[in-house]
Amino acid sequence: MNKALKNPMLYIVLILPCLILFGMFFLYPIFSAIRYSFTSWNGVSATPKFIGLDNFTKALTEERFWLAARNNGFFILFSVGIQVPLIIFFSLLIANVKKLKGLYKTAVFLPSIMSTAVIGILWGFIYEPNIGLLNSILKVFGIEPLYWLADEKYAMISILLTNAWQWTGFYIVMVLAAILSIPRELDEAAAIDGASGMQRAFSITLPLIKPIISVVIMLSIAGAMKAADIVIVMTKGGPAGSTDVMATYMIKYAITNFKYGYGNAIAVLIFIFTLILTALYQLLVARRSERIEY
Amino acid sequence: MKMKRSLMLLLSLCFASSLALTGCGSDTNKTTEGSDSPKTDTKTDDPKSVEPLEMTLRHTQVGADKQKRFAILQDVVKKVEEENAGLKFKLDGVESDVNRKEKLRGEMAAGNPPDIFDLFGSPDSKVYAKEGKLLDLTPILDELGIKDKFSSLEPFTYEGKIYGLPIGGSGEGFFYNKEYFEKKGLKVPTTMAELDQILATIKSDGKVPMAGASKAGWVPLMLANQLWSRYAGSDVTSKFVKGEAKWSDPAVVKGFAKYKEWVDKGYFKKGELGFEYAEYTTQFTSGEAVLLYDGTWKSSVFKAGESGEKLIGKVGFFNLPPVDGGAGDQTSLMRDVNNGYGFSATVAEDPRKLAAVKSFIKDLFNEEMQIRGLVDDGVLPAMKIDASVLSSKITDDLMKEIVNVLNESKTSFPAFDSLVQADVTTEISNIQIQKLIGNQTTPEKMGEALQKVQEEANSASE
């Protein structure tokens, strides 16, 4: 094996399929998106017109684009600030149950294997103003029905809740795997020394699963930046554009209007923003968490 | 190390499977190419056998409400296949909006649209025609002698050539629950004041006066469009692009204000911004809402076996009544002939395909099929049909009322989205109308905001 890899020709031949696929499905689309982002292009024409940075200046000076970007920010805040602590909490709970662990794992994982379209319909019923579950519960307490998806005040939070419901289970399973891979002796030793469950969770388990939490946060940020499907199925960006995210802004203001050049510019901006955010996170937070050695 | 090895294994598995998959992809491509190429059948001994020819036909007749329309298409397809030996259509049904905004566009850009496809006139067909993606139908229409038979081909015309054919037309007005009207002693309104009175009566009765489902902006805009056209004249929308009229003109704003007034009085279904278009119909068919402002295509729902079955014979149709101080023709009605079929420019390269397209046009765009579309499906003809022929064919009461309304309206105007630039459409349908409904803007501010976008779009297109 090692001998073979010393032969440069063989080495190249072996990685060639990978490089070709990587080039075809990753590099080429990115570069073509960047190329078209500098053009005025209707998506059909064979000769896009080069217009320099116009698309970018237009997007960056557009109020609606920043509103959409702000909503992406809400996605990030919600997932990192609320979802991640919940994920850790539930993972710890499930890791420590004695019975039916498999059932819990399956139950929390279930939403993430469902299609977003299905989830949109499912939660659409929950949020339904007249007969929906939420308003029926509110009614018991004598609260007037709320128009969850139709009211600008609640639409965004409704989407965030649904999105969290969809993905929490997926991350829980990831964190759970990390917790379960911690050698038992550590926990047992601490227990013998008289550490309470809480102490063990905070002083032993949490520090040891830091790297995986870091990964979960990274994935949450990246996921929040490219969120689109859940918004489309739940509110279509409405009411009055209040739940638009960058990706739905791109669809509405560029793709639908035959402005593919502008659309590509937005896509490139989303890419750049995501790159900056994840790079910042890596530099400021993730790097500092050291490698774990048991 | 163990971990590394399993990772390697996983990666190589990925590669292997992706390679296999790409292999599959190119394989299927090859076979289709093979069947398309004219040389494949040279070995057959039987002189009568014709080499097979497959053509793809993209239609949008999916879902329960479009079954009737699909049946018409299927019959046409069968006929065309009989007329062209060896021809086999591959039907590809895609939801209309998905086809219009995603699928067809992607295919156009990639240069591989289906041979025949559902196409919107304005602005879509013009964009595609400009890039040479659409088959010029002018010679075919001349040959078949049906060029002058259409009521309007304007939306499908680019630089004097015709690139698509409208399958049907539609008008928009109020569907109303006749049973309820009779019970309450209400009459079809002839003035705006009467309509206001009716709405107030229904409201005080505890019913929903008008269905509402404004998650998609075009739904409330059907009525709003009609309102501002009543107040400011039916040709006002076409003037926005030329700068001859403004969205912020008082008369236009009056239209928005009227809409807002109805919203404020609670005449629409509450929480409308959260409802899909499908729920719009349901509010009416369930008897919850008494009025439904919708396109004439909706009449197909009130037929046996359809979702509005129990309302058969209990639904009427009327035009928005004239308004006081309104401009222009007060019977004017929004009418649309913007949807139909287009054909790929590549069809011209294959004489057999071209012949098939010719038969398709001949078999689909004729009086018989137009009348069938009207009678079976409630789609108004896009071709000129003699009024006496029409009235003799229509047995359905609702359809008779609809045709009456259309005959009584002296002029018509196209929907705003086929007149103004796409940016303006986006602004009004995604933002402004929903803001108006959600009480976050005033009619005046709405007019100004729209005018701003309109002016930007006007200057950009110069």
Contacts between the chains, C-beta under 8 A, distances in Angstrom:
chain1	res1	chain2	res2	distance
A	17	B	15	5.7
A	17	B	19	6.2
A	18	B	15	6.4
A	21	B	15	7.7
A	21	B	18	6.2
A	42	B	127	5.7
A	42	B	131	7.7
A	43	B	105	5.9
A	43	B	108	7.5
A	43	B	109	5.0
A	44	B	105	7.4
A	44	B	108	4.9
A	44	B	109	5.5
A	44	B	127	6.0
A	44	B	128	6.2
A	44	B	131	4.5
A	44	B	133	6.3
A	45	B	130	7.7
A	45	B	131	5.2
A	46	B	131	7.1
A	64	B	431	7.8
A	127	B	274	7.5
A	129	B	270	7.3
A	129	B	271	4.3
A	129	B	274	6.7
A	130	B	271	7.9
A	145	B	271	8.0
A	147	B	270	7.4
A	147	B	271	4.1
A	147	B	273	7.3
A	147	B	274	5.8
A	148	B	274	7.1
A	149	B	215	7.8
A	149	B	273	7.6
A	149	B	274	3.9
A	150	B	215	7.9
A	150	B	271	4.5
A	150	B	272	6.8
A	150	B	273	3.7
A	150	B	274	3.3
A	150	B	275	7.6
A	150	B	438	7.8
A	151	B	273	7.6
A	151	B	438	7.6
A	152	B	438	6.1
A	152	B	440	7.1
A	235	B	215	7.1
A	235	B	274	7.7
A	236	B	215	5.9
A	236	B	216	6.5
A	237	B	430	6.8
A	238	B	215	6.0
A	238	B	217	7.8
A	238	B	273	6.2
A	238	B	430	7.1
A	238	B	434	5.5
A	239	B	214	7.9
A	239	B	273	4.1
A	239	B	274	7.7
A	239	B	434	4.8
A	239	B	437	7.6
A	239	B	438	5.1
A	240	B	273	7.9
A	240	B	430	7.5
A	240	B	431	5.3
A	240	B	432	7.7
A	240	B	434	3.8
A	240	B	435	4.3
A	240	B	438	5.7
A	240	B	440	6.3
A	241	B	430	5.6
A	241	B	431	4.9
A	241	B	434	7.5
A	252	B	426	5.9
A	252	B	430	5.8
A	253	B	423	7.7
A	253	B	426	6.0
A	255	B	101	7.3
A	255	B	102	8.0
A	255	B	105	7.9
A	256	B	101	5.6
A	256	B	422	6.9
A	256	B	426	6.7
A	257	B	422	3.6
A	257	B	423	6.0
A	257	B	425	7.8
A	257	B	426	6.1
A	258	B	105	7.9
A	258	B	123	7.3
A	258	B	127	5.6
A	258	B	422	6.5
A	259	B	422	7.9
A	260	B	109	7.6
